[in-house]
Amino acid sequence: MEVLLEDVHRKYADMKAEERELYAVFHKIHAVDSTFSIPLIYTQISGLNQSIVVGDSLLGISLDKYLGKDYPLYKKYYYDWQYNKMDRSRIVPDALYYYISHEYPLPHDRVHTLLDYMVDYGKIHWVIAHCRGTSMTREMGFDEKRVAWYRSNEGYVWRWLLLNNALMSADRTMIKRFFQPRPNTLYLGSNSPDQIGLWLGMQIVSRYMENHPNKTMKDLLLTTDYRKILEESGYSPR
């Protein structure tokens, strides 16, 4: 633990750049929705526990989870598909995602389907990418090889979901397999990448916003009728 503490202090003596970027996005959201709470940000060492901690107007960042994919201790406790994202470049996008999704949660009055999670993930990441002035693929940290697979197989994946009635499924195990970092997506073969549900959600929301140029960022954040978003997006890959 002492070595971990020293390594964190050495690597993160200055975090002004991350702080500026986080608050820039938070202020942009607050400018369009005054009910959005800009959080107090703090850093901590969690003992390799939770990466991001969110509470009411609080955002905690566990710096010991972002020491870089080559950090020796990670290879002792994590798989490569886990520690590959434990890098400083992921602090800002991770912190933004978890805090904004906490402020604009999925409604608590219904059971949520795979489609709900797809579009919800997609809308939060669309907002983050829009506020940061970057592409959604870059904001998510997707490399070229992964994006090429997604694009080449998007139609096949969508047909699989429709044929198996998966979009309206609330099966938690299946939902996790389409979103969480893993070696692959079990249902789609050993050569498939993970987080395919996130890619599809990004595409649906991007099409929806392209087809509705009068919709604002606030409109999108407050919309929770995800079937309607899919229908009005016109999304149907081949």
C-alpha positions as a printed Julia matrix, in Angstrom:
238×3 Matrix{Float64}:
   0.0     0.0     0.0
   2.87    2.36    0.79
   4.41    1.81   -2.66
   1.01    2.42   -4.27
   0.68    5.69   -2.37
   4.13    6.84   -3.46
   3.44    5.97   -7.09
   0.17    7.89   -7.07
   1.81   10.97   -5.54
   4.6    10.8    -8.09
   2.29   10.47  -11.1
  -0.43   12.86   -9.97
   1.41   15.78   -8.45
  -0.5    18.05  -10.82
  -4.08   17.42  -12.02
  -5.0    20.91  -13.15
  -5.62   19.77  -16.75
  -8.14   17.1   -15.71
  -9.83   19.47  -13.3
 -10.24   22.14  -15.98
 -11.69   19.66  -18.47
 -14.14   18.16  -15.99
 -15.46   21.52  -14.85
 -15.69   22.8   -18.43
 -18.11   19.99  -19.28
 -20.08   20.36  -16.06
 -20.54   24.08  -16.65
 -21.75   23.45  -20.21
 -24.43   21.09  -18.93
 -25.4    23.47  -16.13
 -25.76   26.25  -18.71
 -28.51   24.32  -20.5
 -30.07   22.74  -17.39
 -29.84   24.81  -14.21
 -30.98   21.84  -12.11
 -27.74   20.01  -12.88
 -25.49   20.02   -9.8
 -21.82   20.79  -10.43
 -19.97   18.45   -8.05
 -17.15   18.93   -5.64
 -14.31   16.76   -6.98
 -11.9    14.92   -4.73
  -9.22   12.28   -5.29
  -8.44    9.26   -3.18
  -6.57    5.98   -2.98
  -9.04    3.11   -2.79
  -6.71    0.14   -2.45
  -7.54   -0.88   -6.03
 -11.24   -0.79   -5.27
 -13.83    1.4    -7.0
 -12.49    3.65   -9.76
 -15.11    6.41   -9.54
 -17.29    7.19   -6.51
 -20.38    9.35   -6.95
 -22.68   10.92   -4.38
 -24.93   13.96   -4.09
 -22.84   16.76   -5.64
 -19.67   14.74   -4.96
 -17.32   13.03   -7.42
 -14.44   10.91   -6.14
 -11.62    9.64   -8.36
  -9.47    6.72   -7.18
  -6.09    7.57   -8.64
  -4.62    4.16   -7.87
  -6.9     2.74  -10.58
  -5.32    4.97  -13.26
  -1.57    4.33  -13.04
  -1.25    3.04  -16.62
  -1.75   -0.3   -18.32
   1.91   -1.24  -17.76
   1.77   -0.74  -14.0
   3.22   -4.01  -12.59
   0.71   -4.45   -9.76
  -2.23   -4.46  -12.17
  -0.94   -7.53  -13.96
  -1.08   -9.4   -10.67
  -4.77   -8.69  -10.02
  -6.41   -7.95  -13.38
  -6.83   -9.4   -16.86
  -5.37   -7.46  -19.81
  -8.82   -6.43  -21.02
  -9.29   -4.78  -17.63
  -5.98   -3.02  -17.04
  -5.75   -1.76  -20.63
  -8.23    0.95  -19.61
  -6.64    1.78  -16.25
  -4.82    4.74  -17.74
  -4.69    8.46  -17.03
  -6.41    9.19  -20.34
  -9.56    7.49  -19.0
  -9.95    9.62  -15.86
 -11.93   12.43  -17.49
 -14.29   10.27  -19.62
 -14.9     7.81  -16.76
 -15.58   10.55  -14.22
 -17.89   12.39  -16.6
 -19.84    9.28  -17.51
 -20.48    8.09  -13.96
 -21.39   11.5   -12.59
 -23.67   12.54  -15.46
 -25.44    9.17  -15.49
 -25.95    9.57  -11.74
 -27.57   12.97  -12.31
 -29.73   11.67  -15.17
 -30.51    8.1   -14.08
 -32.68    5.48  -15.73
 -36.24    5.84  -14.39
 -36.9     3.77  -11.27
 -40.53    3.02  -12.11
 -39.95    0.21  -14.6
 -37.8    -2.78  -15.42
 -35.17   -1.88  -17.99
 -34.35   -3.74  -21.17
 -31.23   -4.15  -23.24
 -32.55   -1.4   -25.53
 -32.98    0.96  -22.56
 -29.37    0.47  -21.53
 -28.11    0.84  -25.09
 -29.8     4.19  -25.64
 -29.1     5.45  -22.12
 -25.37    4.71  -22.48
 -25.47    6.22  -25.95
 -27.08    9.48  -24.87
 -24.68   10.07  -21.97
 -21.66    9.43  -24.18
 -23.16   11.62  -26.95
 -23.42   14.49  -24.45
 -19.86   13.99  -23.21
 -18.42   13.84  -26.73
 -20.46   16.9   -27.75
 -19.26   18.91  -24.74
 -15.64   17.87  -25.22
 -15.72   18.55  -28.96
 -14.57   15.06  -29.89
 -15.91   12.0   -31.67
 -17.83    9.38  -29.73
 -15.38    6.66  -30.7
 -12.46    8.7   -29.38
 -14.36    9.64  -26.24
 -14.92    5.93  -25.59
 -11.3     5.06  -26.27
 -12.18    2.6   -29.06
  -9.19    1.77  -31.28
  -9.32    1.4   -35.07
  -9.4    -2.4   -35.02
 -12.4    -2.46  -32.7
 -14.26    0.2   -34.69
 -13.58   -1.68  -37.94
 -15.15   -4.83  -36.45
 -18.18   -2.9   -35.22
 -18.76   -1.32  -38.61
 -18.28   -4.53  -40.57
 -20.56   -6.57  -38.32
 -23.14   -4.0   -37.23
 -25.87   -5.41  -39.44
 -25.15   -8.98  -38.35
 -25.29   -8.01  -34.66
 -28.54   -6.08  -35.12
 -30.18   -9.03  -36.9
 -29.05  -11.35  -34.1
 -30.68   -9.06  -31.55
 -33.94   -8.89  -33.49
 -34.12  -12.65  -34.22
 -33.53  -13.46  -30.57
 -35.92  -10.81  -29.24
 -32.98   -9.51  -27.23
 -33.69   -5.78  -27.43
 -36.7    -6.11  -25.12
 -35.02   -8.58  -22.79
 -34.4    -7.6   -19.16
 -32.01  -10.5   -18.57
 -29.27   -8.95  -16.43
 -26.64  -11.49  -17.42
 -27.15  -10.84  -21.11
 -27.22   -7.07  -20.64
 -23.88   -7.19  -18.81
 -22.32   -9.22  -21.6
 -23.14   -6.48  -24.1
 -21.68   -3.66  -21.99
 -19.01   -4.69  -19.53
 -15.35   -5.06  -20.52
 -14.68   -8.72  -21.35
 -12.45  -10.75  -23.69
 -15.35  -10.91  -26.21
 -19.13  -10.91  -26.53
 -20.14  -14.49  -25.75
 -23.16  -14.66  -28.07
 -21.3   -13.4   -31.12
 -18.18  -15.55  -31.27
 -14.7   -15.57  -29.79
 -13.42  -13.04  -32.34
 -15.98  -10.4   -31.39
 -14.94   -7.43  -29.23
 -16.75   -6.44  -26.04
 -19.06   -3.47  -25.33
 -21.03   -3.92  -28.54
 -24.16   -2.62  -26.82
 -22.4     0.67  -26.21
 -21.45    0.99  -29.88
 -25.04    0.33  -30.99
 -26.41    2.83  -28.47
 -24.01    5.46  -29.78
 -25.21    4.87  -33.34
 -28.88    5.06  -32.39
 -28.48    8.34  -30.48
 -26.27    9.87  -33.18
 -28.91    9.11  -35.83
 -31.66   10.43  -33.59
 -29.92   13.76  -33.02
 -29.07   14.06  -36.73
 -32.75   13.56  -37.58
 -33.88   16.07  -34.92
 -31.66   19.16  -35.33
 -34.0    21.19  -33.11
 -33.48   18.87  -30.13
 -31.2    20.35  -27.5
 -28.73   18.62  -25.24
 -31.16   19.14  -22.36
 -33.98   17.55  -24.4
 -31.83   14.48  -24.95
 -30.76   14.2   -21.31
 -34.35   14.4   -20.08
 -35.77   11.94  -22.63
 -36.28    8.42  -21.25
 -38.66    6.98  -23.87
 -35.97    4.88  -25.48
 -38.27    2.95  -27.81
 -39.34    6.29  -29.26
 -35.73    7.35  -29.72
 -35.0     4.12  -31.62
 -38.1     4.5   -33.8
 -37.43    8.14  -34.59
 -33.74    7.53  -35.22
 -34.47    5.44  -38.29
 -31.61    3.18  -37.23
 -31.64   -0.16  -39.08
 -28.19   -1.35  -40.18
 -27.82   -3.96  -42.91
